[in-house]
Amino acid sequence: MVPTLVVFGAGGLAREAAMVARRLGHEAAAFVDRAPGPAIHDIPVMTEAEAARRHPGADAVIAVGDHALRRRLAAVAADLGFACPALIDPTTVTGPGVGFADGVLVLPGAVFTVDVAVGAHVLVNPGVTIAHDVAIGAFASLSPGVHVAGNVAIGEDAFLGIGASVANGRPGRPLTIGAGAFVAAGATVTAEVAPGLRVAGVPARPLPSKDLQP
Ligand SMILES: CC(C)(COP(=O)(O)OP(=O)(O)OC[C@H]1O[C@@H](n2cnc3c(N)ncnc32)[C@H](O)[C@@H]1OP(=O)(O)O)[C@@H](O)C(=O)NCCC(=O)NCCS
């Protein structure tokens, strides 16, 4: 039987998640939004309650970019009885010791070499490369083309902008990007980033201005 998938979200990432689902042979049966709306790519848009009524026992993917909303919707999906197995595009390259927790969404063209732990509901956009001995905390977001070298630890809810790079740590002493940190587009991280800190540039430095918003 073709697995049925409910896609939480109705924006660009949700459409991308539905694409991955199709590529895996799943049936993307619904997009979930605050209110019903016109079908998207022939997939109906409905509320979470309606999705739970129509598709009991289906799997779900939380396909929203904002990590805080992703957390909230993951709890909603669990309350409604949806399981969120990892949704990994078939082009993904993985080696030994690579593990994905529930809810992980990996879009096409990502590489995880060896010994990489990807936490719950982490978002991995197209063309991300992750080298050996990397841990990625729950609900972190890796934008398209992020590159992470070996021996790196990325905290929960961290955001790495498009094209950001992270230099290597050392065995047993990972370069750490703290929980909730924000790494701007194109930045190169060469040293630890404290939890909640916002950095930009090459090499990455703290953003001086509070008016820089994600
Ligand atoms: C950092 C960021 C949030 C700043 O956005 P913003 O608040 O609109 O900032 P502005 O474009 O008004 O620029 C403000 C200043 O910061 C600089 N700046 C902006 N983005 C920068 C970046 N990524 N790296 C270095 N400097 C940056 C600008 O040059 C400007 O400098 P100035 O005041 O000297 O002229 C944004 O550039 C960014 O990185 N967003 C992430 C986007 C992304 O990766 N999305 C992926 C979705 S999948």
The ligand as a Tripos MOL2 file, in Angstrom:
@<TRIPOS>MOLECULE
LIG
   48    50     1     0     0
SMALL
NO_CHARGES

@<TRIPOS>ATOM
      1 C1         21.5190   38.7110    7.8020 C.3       1 LIG1
      2 C2         20.1930   39.0380    7.1450 C.3       1 LIG1
      3 C3         19.0530   38.5510    8.0510 C.3       1 LIG1
      4 C4         20.1090   40.5420    6.9740 C.3       1 LIG1
      5 O1         18.9130   40.8990    6.3600 O.3       1 LIG1
      6 P1         18.3490   42.3990    6.5210 P.3       1 LIG1
      7 O2         17.9760   42.6440    7.9240 O.co2     1 LIG1
      8 O3         17.2960   42.5710    5.4680 O.co2     1 LIG1
      9 O4         19.6160   43.2930    6.2350 O.3       1 LIG1
     10 P2         19.8470   44.3670    5.0950 P.3       1 LIG1
     11 O5         19.7710   43.7420    3.7440 O.co2     1 LIG1
     12 O6         18.9630   45.5510    5.3850 O.co2     1 LIG1
     13 O7         21.3530   44.7750    5.3410 O.3       1 LIG1
     14 C5         21.7570   45.4630    6.5210 C.3       1 LIG1
     15 C6         23.2680   45.4720    6.5380 C.3       1 LIG1
     16 O8         23.7960   44.1640    6.7880 O.3       1 LIG1
     17 C7         24.5980   43.7210    5.6870 C.3       1 LIG1
     18 N1         24.2430   42.3240    5.4230 N.ar      1 LIG1
     19 C8         23.0420   41.8690    5.1080 C.ar      1 LIG1
     20 N2         23.0810   40.5550    4.9680 N.ar      1 LIG1
     21 C9         24.3470   40.1870    5.1660 C.ar      1 LIG1
     22 C10        24.9950   38.9430    5.1170 C.ar      1 LIG1
     23 N3         24.3210   37.7990    4.8540 N.pl3     1 LIG1
     24 N4         26.3030   38.9030    5.3600 N.ar      1 LIG1
     25 C11        26.9880   40.0510    5.6200 C.ar      1 LIG1
     26 N5         26.4100   41.2470    5.6890 N.ar      1 LIG1
     27 C12        25.1070   41.3070    5.4640 C.ar      1 LIG1
     28 C13        24.1990   44.6100    4.5250 C.3       1 LIG1
     29 O9         25.2440   44.7450    3.6010 O.3       1 LIG1
     30 C14        23.8980   45.9010    5.2300 C.3       1 LIG1
     31 O10        25.1000   46.5480    5.5580 O.3       1 LIG1
     32 P3         25.2100   48.1530    5.5860 P.3       1 LIG1
     33 O11        24.2510   48.5940    6.6620 O.co2     1 LIG1
     34 O12        26.6320   48.4000    5.9070 O.co2     1 LIG1
     35 O13        24.7950   48.6120    4.2300 O.co2     1 LIG1
     36 C15        20.0560   38.3400    5.7740 C.3       1 LIG1
     37 O14        20.9930   38.8420    4.8570 O.3       1 LIG1
     38 C16        20.2670   36.8560    5.8190 C.2       1 LIG1
     39 O15        21.3610   36.3240    5.8500 O.2       1 LIG1
     40 N6         19.1480   36.1410    5.7790 N.am      1 LIG1
     41 C17        19.1460   34.6970    5.6430 C.3       1 LIG1
     42 C18        18.4070   34.3700    4.3610 C.3       1 LIG1
     43 C19        18.5140   32.9040    4.0310 C.2       1 LIG1
     44 O16        19.5490   32.2920    4.1060 O.2       1 LIG1
     45 N7         17.3960   32.3350    3.6760 N.am      1 LIG1
     46 C20        17.3510   30.9350    3.3270 C.3       1 LIG1
     47 C21        15.9450   30.4470    3.2780 C.3       1 LIG1
     48 S1         15.8850   28.7490    2.8540 S.3       1 LIG1
@<TRIPOS>BOND
     1     1     2 1
     2     2     3 1
     3     2     4 1
     4     2    36 1
     5     4     5 1
     6     5     6 1
     7     6     7 2
     8     6     8 1
     9     6     9 1
    10     9    10 1
    11    10    11 2
    12    10    12 1
    13    10    13 1
    14    13    14 1
    15    14    15 1
    16    15    16 1
    17    15    30 1
    18    16    17 1
    19    17    18 1
    20    17    28 1
    21    18    19 ar
    22    18    27 ar
    23    19    20 ar
    24    20    21 ar
    25    21    22 ar
    26    21    27 ar
    27    22    23 1
    28    22    24 ar
    29    24    25 ar
    30    25    26 ar
    31    26    27 ar
    32    28    29 1
    33    28    30 1
    34    30    31 1
    35    31    32 1
    36    32    33 2
    37    32    34 1
    38    32    35 1
    39    36    37 1
    40    36    38 1
    41    38    39 2
    42    38    40 1
    43    40    41 1
    44    41    42 1
    45    42    43 1
    46    43    44 2
    47    43    45 1
    48    45    46 1
    49    46    47 1
    50    47    48 1
@<TRIPOS>SUBSTRUCTURE
     1 LIG1         1 GROUP 0 **** ****
